[in-house]
């Protein structure tokens, strides 16, 4: 017999491997196919296995429910919201530090253009650093939601270096208009993918901080990209005019 279950708590391909391994070890389980994008597991079994038996085999961070189970979904939504805030703490702290650093660099002779350029430069430098910590794992997570990385796998490999280059260009005030145009293009593409992921309500890992920190794809990711896009477009308009 073959049954399909919803699984929440998975954020990366490592989670998929863990869930697959744990479920496959249950007596009576023959084949396990886990999908990160659909947040579900298709299990072929030689005998009937209770949901409790499946749940007990998984680490506590994963919740497995029968497809279409309304009560389980309601409970899971509350749990997911709580863990989402906890998981987003590193991202929020980094943004606080970046804003503070950009303000401190410009508070004596305040200039909004320089503030935005410094913020964007620091943003790219810090975020590229986290991506480079696991250059092998980042492309796999990135292509889960970035349309261009899905179409051209090599793009995921060079993306951290593009961010690093853009960060240096902003901080050094080198070819600013070119850097702004590239920012609008690459973040525009990513934002399209993020928006689609949010609308489809898929549970996947955000790769904005690479794979070193496990962040869920949430509205915060959309806001993060939007802030950068608004700054880039605003600066482009000011500099061109």
LINVENRA-V756692 format. One record per residue. N is the residue number from 0. SS is DSSP state (2 for helix, 1 for strand, 0 for the rest). PSI is psi in degrees with one decimal (none if undefined). OMEGA is omega in radians with two decimals (* if undefined). Layout:
BEGIN
n->{N | N}
ss->{SS | SS}
psi->{PSI | PSI}
omega->{OMEGA | OMEGA}
END
This chain:
BEGIN
n->{0 | 1 | 2 | 3 | 4 | 5 | 6 | 7 | 8 | 9 | 10 | 11 | 12 | 13 | 14 | 15 | 16 | 17 | 18 | 19 | 20 | 21 | 22 | 23 | 24 | 25 | 26 | 27 | 28 | 29 | 30 | 31 | 32 | 33 | 34 | 35 | 36 | 37 | 38 | 39 | 40 | 41 | 42 | 43 | 44 | 45 | 46 | 47 | 48 | 49 | 50 | 51 | 52 | 53 | 54 | 55 | 56 | 57 | 58 | 59 | 60 | 61 | 62 | 63 | 64 | 65 | 66 | 67 | 68 | 69 | 70 | 71 | 72 | 73 | 74 | 75 | 76 | 77 | 78 | 79 | 80 | 81 | 82 | 83 | 84 | 85 | 86 | 87 | 88 | 89 | 90 | 91 | 92 | 93 | 94 | 95 | 96 | 97 | 98 | 99 | 100 | 101 | 102 | 103 | 104 | 105 | 106 | 107 | 108 | 109 | 110 | 111 | 112 | 113 | 114 | 115 | 116 | 117 | 118 | 119 | 120 | 121 | 122 | 123 | 124 | 125 | 126 | 127 | 128 | 129 | 130 | 131 | 132 | 133 | 134 | 135 | 136 | 137 | 138 | 139 | 140 | 141 | 142 | 143 | 144 | 145 | 146 | 147 | 148 | 149 | 150 | 151 | 152 | 153 | 154 | 155 | 156 | 157 | 158 | 159 | 160 | 161 | 162 | 163 | 164 | 165 | 166 | 167 | 168 | 169 | 170 | 171 | 172 | 173 | 174 | 175 | 176 | 177 | 178 | 179 | 180 | 181 | 182 | 183 | 184 | 185 | 186 | 187 | 188 | 189 | 190 | 191 | 192 | 193 | 194 | 195 | 196 | 197 | 198 | 199 | 200 | 201 | 202 | 203 | 204 | 205 | 206 | 207 | 208 | 209 | 210 | 211 | 212 | 213 | 214 | 215 | 216 | 217 | 218 | 219 | 220 | 221 | 222 | 223 | 224 | 225 | 226 | 227 | 228 | 229 | 230 | 231 | 232 | 233 | 234 | 235 | 236 | 237 | 238 | 239 | 240}
ss->{0 | 1 | 1 | 1 | 1 | 1 | 1 | 1 | 0 | 0 | 0 | 0 | 2 | 2 | 2 | 2 | 2 | 2 | 2 | 2 | 2 | 2 | 2 | 2 | 0 | 0 | 0 | 0 | 1 | 1 | 1 | 1 | 1 | 1 | 1 | 0 | 0 | 0 | 0 | 1 | 1 | 1 | 1 | 1 | 1 | 0 | 0 | 0 | 0 | 0 | 2 | 2 | 2 | 2 | 2 | 2 | 2 | 0 | 0 | 0 | 0 | 0 | 1 | 1 | 1 | 1 | 0 | 0 | 0 | 2 | 2 | 2 | 2 | 2 | 2 | 2 | 2 | 2 | 2 | 2 | 2 | 2 | 2 | 2 | 2 | 2 | 2 | 2 | 2 | 2 | 2 | 2 | 2 | 2 | 2 | 2 | 2 | 2 | 2 | 2 | 2 | 2 | 2 | 2 | 2 | 2 | 0 | 0 | 0 | 0 | 0 | 2 | 2 | 2 | 2 | 2 | 2 | 2 | 2 | 2 | 2 | 2 | 2 | 2 | 2 | 2 | 2 | 2 | 2 | 2 | 2 | 2 | 2 | 0 | 2 | 2 | 2 | 2 | 2 | 2 | 2 | 2 | 0 | 0 | 0 | 0 | 2 | 2 | 2 | 2 | 2 | 0 | 2 | 2 | 2 | 2 | 2 | 2 | 2 | 2 | 2 | 2 | 2 | 2 | 2 | 2 | 2 | 2 | 2 | 2 | 2 | 2 | 0 | 0 | 0 | 2 | 2 | 2 | 2 | 2 | 2 | 2 | 2 | 2 | 2 | 2 | 2 | 2 | 2 | 2 | 2 | 2 | 2 | 2 | 2 | 2 | 2 | 2 | 2 | 0 | 0 | 0 | 0 | 0 | 1 | 1 | 0 | 0 | 0 | 0 | 0 | 0 | 0 | 0 | 1 | 1 | 0 | 0 | 2 | 2 | 2 | 2 | 2 | 2 | 2 | 2 | 2 | 2 | 2 | 2 | 2 | 2 | 2 | 2 | 2 | 2 | 2 | 2 | 2 | 2 | 0}
psi->{154.6 | 128.3 | 150.4 | 133.6 | 148.9 | 137.6 | 123.0 | 157.9 | -10.9 | 130.9 | -8.8 | 177.9 | -24.7 | -38.3 | -41.2 | -44.3 | -41.1 | -48.7 | -44.5 | -46.1 | -45.6 | -42.8 | -37.2 | -23.2 | -7.9 | 133.5 | 127.7 | -15.9 | 129.5 | -51.1 | 137.3 | 124.4 | 113.2 | 132.1 | 121.8 | -41.7 | -42.5 | -8.0 | 52.1 | 164.6 | 131.4 | 118.1 | 123.8 | 130.1 | 150.0 | -15.6 | 166.1 | 128.9 | 128.2 | 156.0 | -35.2 | -39.3 | -38.6 | -43.6 | -39.2 | -21.4 | -16.4 | 148.9 | 156.8 | -22.1 | -14.8 | 136.9 | 122.2 | 131.8 | 158.5 | 145.2 | 128.3 | 9.6 | 104.9 | -45.9 | -39.7 | -36.0 | -37.6 | -45.9 | -42.3 | -36.4 | -41.3 | -41.9 | -41.3 | -38.0 | -39.5 | -48.4 | -27.5 | -44.8 | -39.5 | -41.8 | -28.4 | -7.1 | -45.7 | -40.6 | -44.1 | -38.8 | -41.2 | -42.4 | -38.9 | -43.5 | -41.1 | -44.3 | -43.7 | -43.8 | -42.7 | -37.0 | -44.8 | -33.0 | -19.2 | 4.3 | -29.2 | -41.8 | 82.3 | 131.5 | 117.0 | -34.6 | -46.6 | -36.3 | -48.2 | -40.0 | -41.6 | -42.4 | -47.2 | -38.8 | -47.0 | -39.1 | -51.3 | -40.3 | -48.4 | -45.8 | -33.1 | -34.8 | -48.1 | -35.6 | -37.4 | -16.0 | -30.5 | 72.6 | -25.1 | -39.9 | -28.6 | -49.2 | -36.4 | -42.3 | -38.9 | -40.5 | -7.0 | -24.5 | -16.7 | 118.5 | -40.3 | -38.5 | -30.7 | -37.0 | -39.9 | 94.0 | -34.4 | -26.3 | -36.8 | -31.9 | -35.3 | -14.1 | -45.4 | -34.2 | -31.2 | -43.5 | -43.4 | -45.3 | -42.9 | -39.6 | -44.4 | -38.1 | -42.0 | -45.6 | -33.5 | -2.8 | 44.9 | 123.6 | 55.3 | -43.8 | -42.1 | -44.5 | -37.3 | -41.0 | -45.3 | -39.8 | -46.6 | -40.8 | -53.7 | -38.1 | -28.2 | -43.8 | -45.7 | -40.1 | -35.4 | -45.1 | -40.4 | -44.7 | -43.7 | -40.7 | -42.4 | -41.1 | -34.8 | -7.0 | 40.4 | 144.4 | 95.1 | 169.3 | 136.8 | 133.9 | 14.2 | -32.8 | 33.4 | -149.9 | 1.3 | -36.7 | 128.7 | 103.0 | 135.9 | 150.3 | 113.1 | -177.6 | -28.0 | -35.7 | -40.0 | -43.2 | -41.3 | -48.9 | -38.1 | -39.8 | -46.2 | -40.5 | -43.2 | -43.7 | -45.7 | -44.6 | -41.6 | -45.5 | -40.5 | -46.1 | -44.3 | -43.6 | -35.0 | -37.8 | none}
omega->{-3.10 | 3.14 | 3.10 | -3.10 | 3.02 | 3.11 | 3.09 | -3.13 | 3.12 | -3.12 | -3.09 | 3.14 | 3.06 | 3.08 | 3.12 | -3.14 | -3.14 | -3.13 | 3.13 | -3.12 | -3.10 | -3.13 | -3.12 | -3.11 | 3.14 | 3.13 | 3.13 | 3.11 | -3.10 | -3.11 | 3.10 | 3.05 | -3.09 | 3.12 | 3.10 | -3.10 | -3.12 | -3.12 | -3.14 | 3.11 | 3.07 | -3.02 | 3.01 | -3.08 | -3.12 | 3.12 | 3.14 | 3.13 | -3.09 | 3.11 | 3.12 | 3.14 | 3.11 | -3.11 | -3.10 | 3.14 | -3.08 | 3.02 | -3.01 | -3.11 | -3.13 | 3.10 | -3.14 | -3.14 | 3.07 | 3.12 | 3.09 | 3.13 | -3.05 | -3.08 | 3.14 | -3.12 | -3.14 | 3.11 | -3.11 | 3.13 | 3.13 | 3.14 | -3.09 | 3.13 | -3.13 | -3.11 | 3.13 | 3.13 | 3.12 | -3.11 | -3.11 | -3.11 | 3.12 | -3.13 | -3.14 | 3.11 | 3.13 | 3.11 | 3.11 | 3.13 | -3.13 | 3.11 | -3.13 | -3.13 | -3.14 | 3.11 | -3.13 | 3.14 | -3.02 | -2.99 | -3.10 | 3.09 | -2.98 | 3.08 | -3.05 | 3.12 | 3.13 | 3.09 | -3.11 | 3.12 | 3.12 | 3.13 | -3.12 | 3.11 | 3.12 | 3.11 | -3.10 | -3.12 | -3.11 | -3.08 | 3.09 | 3.11 | -3.12 | 3.12 | -3.12 | 3.09 | 3.11 | -3.08 | 3.12 | -3.07 | -3.06 | -3.09 | -3.13 | 3.13 | -3.08 | -3.08 | 3.09 | -3.12 | 3.12 | -3.09 | -3.10 | 3.12 | 3.10 | -3.13 | -3.13 | -3.08 | -3.12 | -3.13 | 3.11 | -3.14 | -3.09 | -3.06 | 3.12 | 3.13 | 3.05 | 3.11 | 3.13 | 3.14 | 3.13 | 3.11 | 3.13 | -3.14 | 3.13 | -3.10 | -3.13 | -3.11 | -3.10 | 3.12 | -3.03 | -3.10 | 3.09 | -3.14 | 3.14 | 3.12 | 3.11 | 3.12 | 3.14 | -3.11 | -3.03 | 3.12 | 3.06 | 3.11 | -3.14 | -3.12 | 3.07 | 3.13 | 3.12 | -3.14 | 3.13 | 3.13 | 3.14 | 3.13 | 3.11 | 3.13 | 3.11 | 3.12 | -3.14 | -3.11 | 3.02 | -3.11 | -3.09 | 3.07 | 3.14 | 3.13 | 3.14 | 3.09 | -3.10 | -3.13 | 3.09 | 3.05 | -3.09 | 3.08 | -3.14 | 3.11 | 3.11 | 3.14 | 3.12 | 3.12 | -3.10 | 3.12 | -3.14 | -3.14 | 3.14 | 3.11 | -3.10 | -3.13 | 3.12 | 3.14 | 3.12 | -3.13 | -3.13 | -3.07 | 3.13 | 3.13 | *}
END
